[in-house]
Amino acid sequence: MKKKVKIKKTMSIDDVLKIDENLATVLMGFGLHCFGCPMSRMESLEDAAMVHGVDVDLMVEKLNEALSQSNKK
């Protein structure tokens, strides 16, 4: 049985995209278009959300919902 992965606000954008590259769509919906940015490798979702004026808890919730849907396919 596959271990269920959960996105956390302490993860970097890079970590999130390594789990599922399709989550980029959710991140872009929150105004985070910085996938090529070197900061995406080091900056946590929480840090990125703060810089972009985004509710990190809502973003993480939507990322986990999308990941859950993706895992059902």
Backbone as JSON Lines, residues from 0, in Angstrom:
{"i":0,"aa":"M","n":[0.84,-1.19,0.0],"ca":[0.0,0.0,0.0],"c":[0.88,1.25,0.0]}
{"i":1,"aa":"K","n":[0.52,2.21,-0.83],"ca":[1.27,3.44,-0.96],"c":[1.07,4.33,0.26]}
{"i":2,"aa":"K","n":[2.18,4.89,0.76],"ca":[2.08,5.8,1.9],"c":[1.46,7.12,1.44]}
{"i":3,"aa":"K","n":[0.5,7.62,2.19],"ca":[-0.18,8.86,1.85],"c":[0.71,10.04,2.23]}
{"i":4,"aa":"V","n":[1.01,10.86,1.25],"ca":[1.84,12.04,1.45],"c":[0.93,13.23,1.71]}
{"i":5,"aa":"K","n":[1.35,14.09,2.6],"ca":[0.57,15.29,2.92],"c":[1.47,16.51,2.77]}
{"i":6,"aa":"I","n":[0.96,17.51,2.09],"ca":[1.69,18.76,1.9],"c":[1.62,19.55,3.21]}
{"i":7,"aa":"K","n":[2.76,20.12,3.61],"ca":[2.84,20.94,4.83],"c":[3.39,22.3,4.46]}
{"i":8,"aa":"K","n":[3.04,23.31,5.24],"ca":[3.49,24.67,4.94],"c":[4.99,24.86,5.12]}
{"i":9,"aa":"T","n":[5.66,23.91,5.75],"ca":[7.11,24.0,5.92],"c":[7.87,23.47,4.7]}
{"i":10,"aa":"M","n":[7.16,22.84,3.75],"ca":[7.8,22.31,2.54],"c":[8.12,23.44,1.58]}
{"i":11,"aa":"S","n":[9.14,23.22,0.75],"ca":[9.47,24.19,-0.29],"c":[8.59,23.93,-1.51]}
{"i":12,"aa":"I","n":[8.5,24.92,-2.38],"ca":[7.77,24.74,-3.64],"c":[8.39,23.59,-4.41]}
{"i":13,"aa":"D","n":[9.7,23.53,-4.41],"ca":[10.42,22.45,-5.1],"c":[10.0,21.08,-4.56]}
{"i":14,"aa":"D","n":[9.9,20.96,-3.23],"ca":[9.47,19.68,-2.61],"c":[8.06,19.31,-3.06]}
{"i":15,"aa":"V","n":[7.17,20.3,-3.09],"ca":[5.78,20.06,-3.49],"c":[5.72,19.56,-4.93]}
{"i":16,"aa":"L","n":[6.49,20.19,-5.82],"ca":[6.47,19.8,-7.23],"c":[7.12,18.45,-7.47]}
{"i":17,"aa":"K","n":[8.04,18.06,-6.58],"ca":[8.64,16.72,-6.68],"c":[7.6,15.65,-6.32]}
{"i":18,"aa":"I","n":[6.68,15.98,-5.44],"ca":[5.62,15.04,-5.06],"c":[4.65,14.87,-6.22]}
{"i":19,"aa":"D","n":[4.24,16.0,-6.82],"ca":[3.32,15.94,-7.97],"c":[3.45,17.25,-8.74]}
{"i":20,"aa":"E","n":[4.03,17.16,-9.93],"ca":[4.26,18.38,-10.73],"c":[2.96,19.06,-11.15]}
{"i":21,"aa":"N","n":[1.85,18.33,-11.12],"ca":[0.55,18.92,-11.48],"c":[0.05,19.92,-10.44]}
{"i":22,"aa":"L","n":[0.67,19.92,-9.25],"ca":[0.28,20.87,-8.22],"c":[0.7,22.3,-8.58]}
{"i":23,"aa":"A","n":[1.5,22.43,-9.62],"ca":[1.89,23.76,-10.11],"c":[0.66,24.59,-10.44]}
{"i":24,"aa":"T","n":[-0.38,23.95,-10.94],"ca":[-1.62,24.65,-11.28],"c":[-2.24,25.31,-10.06]}
{"i":25,"aa":"V","n":[-2.23,24.6,-8.93],"ca":[-2.77,25.16,-7.68],"c":[-1.91,26.35,-7.24]}
{"i":26,"aa":"L","n":[-0.6,26.17,-7.28],"ca":[0.3,27.24,-6.86],"c":[0.11,28.49,-7.73]}
{"i":27,"aa":"M","n":[-0.03,28.28,-9.04],"ca":[-0.24,29.41,-9.95],"c":[-1.56,30.12,-9.65]}
{"i":28,"aa":"G","n":[-2.55,29.36,-9.23],"ca":[-3.84,29.95,-8.86],"c":[-3.73,30.89,-7.68]}
{"i":29,"aa":"F","n":[-2.7,30.7,-6.87],"ca":[-2.46,31.57,-5.72],"c":[-1.43,32.65,-6.03]}
{"i":30,"aa":"G","n":[-1.05,32.75,-7.32],"ca":[-0.11,33.8,-7.73],"c":[1.35,33.43,-7.57]}
{"i":31,"aa":"L","n":[1.63,32.18,-7.28],"ca":[3.02,31.73,-7.16],"c":[3.45,31.13,-8.5]}
{"i":32,"aa":"H","n":[4.2,31.91,-9.24],"ca":[4.66,31.5,-10.57],"c":[6.17,31.32,-10.57]}
{"i":33,"aa":"C","n":[6.74,31.11,-9.4],"ca":[8.19,31.18,-9.23],"c":[8.9,29.82,-9.27]}
{"i":34,"aa":"F","n":[8.45,28.94,-10.14],"ca":[9.02,27.59,-10.17],"c":[10.49,27.58,-10.6]}
{"i":35,"aa":"G","n":[10.86,28.5,-11.47],"ca":[12.24,28.56,-11.93],"c":[13.13,29.4,-11.04]}
{"i":36,"aa":"C","n":[12.52,30.08,-10.09],"ca":[13.26,30.95,-9.18],"c":[14.11,30.12,-8.23]}
{"i":37,"aa":"P","n":[15.37,30.51,-8.03],"ca":[16.22,29.77,-7.09],"c":[15.65,29.71,-5.67]}
{"i":38,"aa":"M","n":[14.85,30.72,-5.3],"ca":[14.26,30.74,-3.96],"c":[13.27,29.59,-3.76]}
{"i":39,"aa":"S","n":[12.69,29.08,-4.86],"ca":[11.69,28.01,-4.72],"c":[12.32,26.73,-4.16]}
{"i":40,"aa":"R","n":[13.61,26.62,-4.25],"ca":[14.31,25.44,-3.72],"c":[14.52,25.54,-2.21]}
{"i":41,"aa":"M","n":[14.54,26.78,-1.69],"ca":[14.85,26.98,-0.28],"c":[13.68,27.52,0.53]}
{"i":42,"aa":"E","n":[12.86,28.35,-0.1],"ca":[11.79,29.05,0.59],"c":[10.62,28.1,0.89]}
{"i":43,"aa":"S","n":[10.1,28.15,2.09],"ca":[8.95,27.31,2.44],"c":[7.69,27.88,1.81]}
{"i":44,"aa":"L","n":[6.66,27.06,1.73],"ca":[5.36,27.54,1.25],"c":[4.9,28.71,2.12]}
{"i":45,"aa":"E","n":[5.15,28.6,3.4],"ca":[4.75,29.65,4.34],"c":[5.44,30.98,4.0]}
{"i":46,"aa":"D","n":[6.75,30.91,3.73],"ca":[7.5,32.11,3.36],"c":[7.0,32.69,2.04]}
{"i":47,"aa":"A","n":[6.8,31.83,1.06],"ca":[6.33,32.29,-0.25],"c":[4.94,32.91,-0.14]}
{"i":48,"aa":"A","n":[4.08,32.31,0.66],"ca":[2.73,32.83,0.86],"c":[2.78,34.22,1.48]}
{"i":49,"aa":"M","n":[3.67,34.41,2.44],"ca":[3.79,35.7,3.11],"c":[4.25,36.77,2.11]}
{"i":50,"aa":"V","n":[5.23,36.44,1.29],"ca":[5.75,37.39,0.3],"c":[4.67,37.76,-0.72]}
{"i":51,"aa":"H","n":[3.83,36.79,-1.07],"ca":[2.8,37.01,-2.09],"c":[1.44,37.4,-1.52]}
{"i":52,"aa":"G","n":[1.36,37.54,-0.19],"ca":[0.1,37.95,0.44],"c":[-1.01,36.91,0.33]}
{"i":53,"aa":"V","n":[-0.62,35.64,0.5],"ca":[-1.55,34.52,0.34],"c":[-1.79,33.86,1.69]}
{"i":54,"aa":"D","n":[-2.99,33.36,1.91],"ca":[-3.32,32.59,3.12],"c":[-2.71,31.2,2.98]}
{"i":55,"aa":"V","n":[-1.63,30.95,3.71],"ca":[-0.89,29.69,3.56],"c":[-1.74,28.48,3.94]}
{"i":56,"aa":"D","n":[-2.58,28.61,4.94],"ca":[-3.4,27.47,5.37],"c":[-4.4,27.07,4.27]}
{"i":57,"aa":"L","n":[-4.99,28.07,3.63],"ca":[-5.91,27.8,2.53],"c":[-5.15,27.17,1.35]}
{"i":58,"aa":"M","n":[-3.97,27.69,1.06],"ca":[-3.17,27.16,-0.04],"c":[-2.8,25.7,0.21]}
{"i":59,"aa":"V","n":[-2.36,25.39,1.41],"ca":[-1.99,24.02,1.76],"c":[-3.21,23.11,1.68]}
{"i":60,"aa":"E","n":[-4.35,23.59,2.14],"ca":[-5.59,22.82,2.05],"c":[-5.91,22.48,0.59]}
{"i":61,"aa":"K","n":[-5.81,23.48,-0.3],"ca":[-6.11,23.27,-1.72],"c":[-5.07,22.34,-2.36]}
{"i":62,"aa":"L","n":[-3.82,22.46,-1.96],"ca":[-2.78,21.56,-2.49],"c":[-3.07,20.12,-2.09]}
{"i":63,"aa":"N","n":[-3.45,19.91,-0.84],"ca":[-3.76,18.56,-0.37],"c":[-5.01,18.0,-1.02]}
{"i":64,"aa":"E","n":[-6.0,18.85,-1.27],"ca":[-7.21,18.4,-1.98],"c":[-6.84,17.95,-3.39]}
{"i":65,"aa":"A","n":[-6.02,18.75,-4.08],"ca":[-5.62,18.41,-5.45],"c":[-4.78,17.14,-5.45]}
{"i":66,"aa":"L","n":[-3.92,16.98,-4.47],"ca":[-3.09,15.78,-4.38],"c":[-3.95,14.55,-4.14]}
{"i":67,"aa":"S","n":[-4.94,14.69,-3.3],"ca":[-5.86,13.59,-3.01],"c":[-6.6,13.18,-4.27]}
{"i":68,"aa":"Q","n":[-7.08,14.15,-5.05],"ca":[-7.77,13.86,-6.3],"c":[-6.84,13.2,-7.3]}
{"i":69,"aa":"S","n":[-5.61,13.67,-7.35],"ca":[-4.61,13.13,-8.27],"c":[-4.29,11.67,-7.93]}
{"i":70,"aa":"N","n":[-4.25,11.37,-6.65],"ca":[-3.93,10.0,-6.2],"c":[-5.06,9.02,-6.48]}
{"i":71,"aa":"K","n":[-6.27,9.53,-6.69],"ca":[-7.42,8.65,-6.97],"c":[-7.42,8.19,-8.42]}
{"i":72,"aa":"K","n":[-6.68,8.89,-9.28],"ca":[-6.66,8.55,-10.7],"c":[-5.79,7.35,-10.98]}
